[in-house]
Amino acid sequence: MPVKAKILIVEDQYIEASNLELILLRAGYQVCEIARSVAAALKIIAGEKPDMVLVDIQLQGKLTGIDLAQMLSQKNIAFIFISANSRQQILDAGQDDPALWLPFKAIS
Protein backbone atom coordinates (compact mmCIF):
# COMPACT_ATOMS: atom_id res chain seq x y z
CA MET A 1 0.00 0.00 0.00
CA PRO A 2 1.51 3.37 -1.00
CA VAL A 3 2.38 5.83 1.73
CA LYS A 4 0.05 8.82 1.79
CA ALA A 5 1.21 12.41 2.15
CA LYS A 6 2.74 13.79 5.33
CA ILE A 7 0.61 16.65 6.61
CA LEU A 8 1.39 19.41 9.10
CA ILE A 9 -1.51 20.94 11.04
CA VAL A 10 -1.01 24.56 12.09
CA GLU A 11 -3.86 25.30 14.49
CA ASP A 12 -3.74 26.92 17.92
CA GLN A 13 -7.02 25.45 19.17
CA TYR A 14 -6.29 22.08 20.81
CA ILE A 15 -9.65 20.40 20.15
CA GLU A 16 -9.78 21.38 16.47
CA ALA A 17 -6.16 20.34 15.92
CA SER A 18 -6.67 17.01 17.66
CA ASN A 19 -9.84 16.27 15.69
CA LEU A 20 -8.09 17.05 12.40
CA GLU A 21 -5.16 14.85 13.41
CA LEU A 22 -7.47 11.94 14.24
CA ILE A 23 -9.34 12.27 10.93
CA LEU A 24 -6.09 12.34 8.94
CA LEU A 25 -4.56 9.40 10.82
CA ARG A 26 -7.71 7.30 10.30
CA ALA A 27 -7.52 8.13 6.59
CA GLY A 28 -3.97 6.80 6.49
CA TYR A 29 -2.03 10.05 6.29
CA GLN A 30 1.17 10.71 8.19
CA VAL A 31 0.76 13.68 10.53
CA CYS A 32 3.62 15.84 11.78
CA GLU A 33 3.68 17.31 15.26
CA ILE A 34 0.93 19.95 15.57
CA ALA A 35 2.12 23.57 15.42
CA ARG A 36 0.29 26.32 17.29
CA SER A 37 2.26 29.25 15.85
CA VAL A 38 4.16 30.26 12.73
CA ALA A 39 7.48 29.90 14.58
CA ALA A 40 6.62 26.35 15.66
CA ALA A 41 5.44 25.50 12.14
CA LEU A 42 8.69 26.70 10.56
CA LYS A 43 10.71 24.58 12.98
CA ILE A 44 8.63 21.48 12.20
CA ILE A 45 8.78 22.14 8.44
CA ALA A 46 12.58 22.31 8.58
CA GLY A 47 12.80 18.96 10.34
CA GLU A 48 9.90 16.91 9.01
CA LYS A 49 9.44 18.26 5.44
CA PRO A 50 5.63 17.90 5.14
CA ASP A 51 3.98 17.45 1.75
CA MET A 52 1.06 19.69 2.70
CA VAL A 53 0.18 22.11 5.47
CA LEU A 54 -3.29 22.80 6.85
CA VAL A 55 -3.13 26.40 8.09
CA ASP A 56 -5.48 28.24 10.41
CA ILE A 57 -5.51 31.99 9.81
CA GLN A 58 -5.51 33.21 13.42
CA LEU A 59 -2.60 31.72 15.39
CA GLN A 60 -0.65 32.32 18.58
CA GLY A 61 1.98 35.04 18.25
CA LYS A 62 2.32 38.09 16.02
CA LEU A 63 2.37 36.25 12.67
CA THR A 64 -0.80 34.88 11.10
CA GLY A 65 -1.57 31.90 8.93
CA ILE A 66 -1.54 34.28 5.95
CA ASP A 67 2.07 35.18 6.79
CA LEU A 68 2.91 31.48 6.96
CA ALA A 69 1.13 30.81 3.68
CA GLN A 70 3.30 33.41 1.94
CA MET A 71 6.40 31.62 3.27
CA LEU A 72 5.04 28.23 2.21
CA SER A 73 4.29 29.56 -1.25
CA GLN A 74 7.90 30.73 -1.60
CA LYS A 75 9.10 27.26 -0.55
CA ASN A 76 6.68 25.54 -2.98
CA ILE A 77 4.93 23.71 -0.13
CA ALA A 78 1.23 23.03 -0.70
CA PHE A 79 -1.19 24.47 1.87
CA ILE A 80 -4.89 24.77 2.55
CA PHE A 81 -6.41 27.41 4.79
CA ILE A 82 -8.65 26.09 7.54
CA SER A 83 -10.55 28.70 9.49
CA ALA A 84 -13.87 29.45 11.06
CA ASN A 85 -13.05 33.14 10.86
CA SER A 86 -15.45 34.95 8.57
CA ARG A 87 -14.46 38.57 9.23
CA GLN A 88 -14.22 40.29 5.87
CA GLN A 89 -10.90 41.94 6.79
CA ILE A 90 -9.35 38.48 7.31
CA LEU A 91 -10.89 37.08 4.14
CA ASP A 92 -9.59 40.02 2.11
CA ALA A 93 -6.05 39.79 3.54
CA GLY A 94 -4.86 37.19 1.04
CA GLN A 95 -6.56 38.65 -2.01
CA ASP A 96 -3.54 40.69 -3.20
CA ASP A 97 -1.43 37.58 -3.78
CA PRO A 98 -2.91 35.10 -6.30
CA ALA A 99 -1.04 32.24 -4.63
CA LEU A 100 -2.94 32.95 -1.41
CA TRP A 101 -6.37 33.65 -2.82
CA LEU A 102 -9.01 32.43 -0.43
CA PRO A 103 -11.62 30.70 -2.59
CA PHE A 104 -14.60 31.12 -0.31
CA LYS A 105 -17.05 33.74 0.73
CA ALA A 106 -18.38 34.39 4.19
CA ILE A 107 -22.03 33.54 4.62
CA SER A 108 -23.93 36.03 6.74
C-alpha positions in Angstrom: 0.0 0.0 0.0 1.5 3.4 -1.0 2.4 5.8 1.7 0.1 8.8 1.8 1.2 12.4 2.1 2.7 13.8 5.3 0.6 16.7 6.6 1.4 19.4 9.1 -1.5 20.9 11.0 -1.0 24.6 12.1 -3.9 25.3 14.5 -3.7 26.9 17.9 -7.0 25.5 19.2 -6.3 22.1 20.8 -9.7 20.4 20.2 -9.8 21.4 16.5 -6.2 20.3 15.9 -6.7 17.0 17.7 -9.8 16.3 15.7 -8.1 17.1 12.4 -5.2 14.9 13.4 -7.5 11.9 14.2 -9.3 12.3 10.9 -6.1 12.3 8.9 -4.6 9.4 10.8 -7.7 7.3 10.3 -7.5 8.1 6.6 -4.0 6.8 6.5 -2.0 10.1 6.3 1.2 10.7 8.2 0.8 13.7 10.5 3.6 15.8 11.8 3.7 17.3 15.3 0.9 20.0 15.6 2.1 23.6 15.4 0.3 26.3 17.3 2.3 29.3 15.9 4.2 30.3 12.7 7.5 29.9 14.6 6.6 26.4 15.7 5.4 25.5 12.1 8.7 26.7 10.6 10.7 24.6 13.0 8.6 21.5 12.2 8.8 22.1 8.4 12.6 22.3 8.6 12.8 19.0 10.3 9.9 16.9 9.0 9.4 18.3 5.4 5.6 17.9 5.1 4.0 17.4 1.7 1.1 19.7 2.7 0.2 22.1 5.5 -3.3 22.8 6.9 -3.1 26.4 8.1 -5.5 28.2 10.4 -5.5 32.0 9.8 -5.5 33.2 13.4 -2.6 31.7 15.4 -0.7 32.3 18.6 2.0 35.0 18.3 2.3 38.1 16.0 2.4 36.3 12.7 -0.8 34.9 11.1 -1.6 31.9 8.9 -1.5 34.3 6.0 2.1 35.2 6.8 2.9 31.5 7.0 1.1 30.8 3.7 3.3 33.4 1.9 6.4 31.6 3.3 5.0 28.2 2.2 4.3 29.6 -1.3 7.9 30.7 -1.6 9.1 27.3 -0.5 6.7 25.5 -3.0 4.9 23.7 -0.1 1.2 23.0 -0.7 -1.2 24.5 1.9 -4.9 24.8 2.5 -6.4 27.4 4.8 -8.7 26.1 7.5 -10.6 28.7 9.5 -13.9 29.4 11.1 -13.0 33.1 10.9 -15.5 34.9 8.6 -14.5 38.6 9.2 -14.2 40.3 5.9 -10.9 41.9 6.8 -9.3 38.5 7.3 -10.9 37.1 4.1 -9.6 40.0 2.1 -6.0 39.8 3.5 -4.9 37.2 1.0 -6.6 38.7 -2.0 -3.5 40.7 -3.2 -1.4 37.6 -3.8 -2.9 35.1 -6.3 -1.0 32.2 -4.6 -2.9 33.0 -1.4 -6.4 33.7 -2.8 -9.0 32.4 -0.4 -11.6 30.7 -2.6 -14.6 31.1 -0.3 -17.1 33.7 0.7 -18.4 34.4 4.2 -22.0 33.5 4.6 -23.9 36.0 6.7 
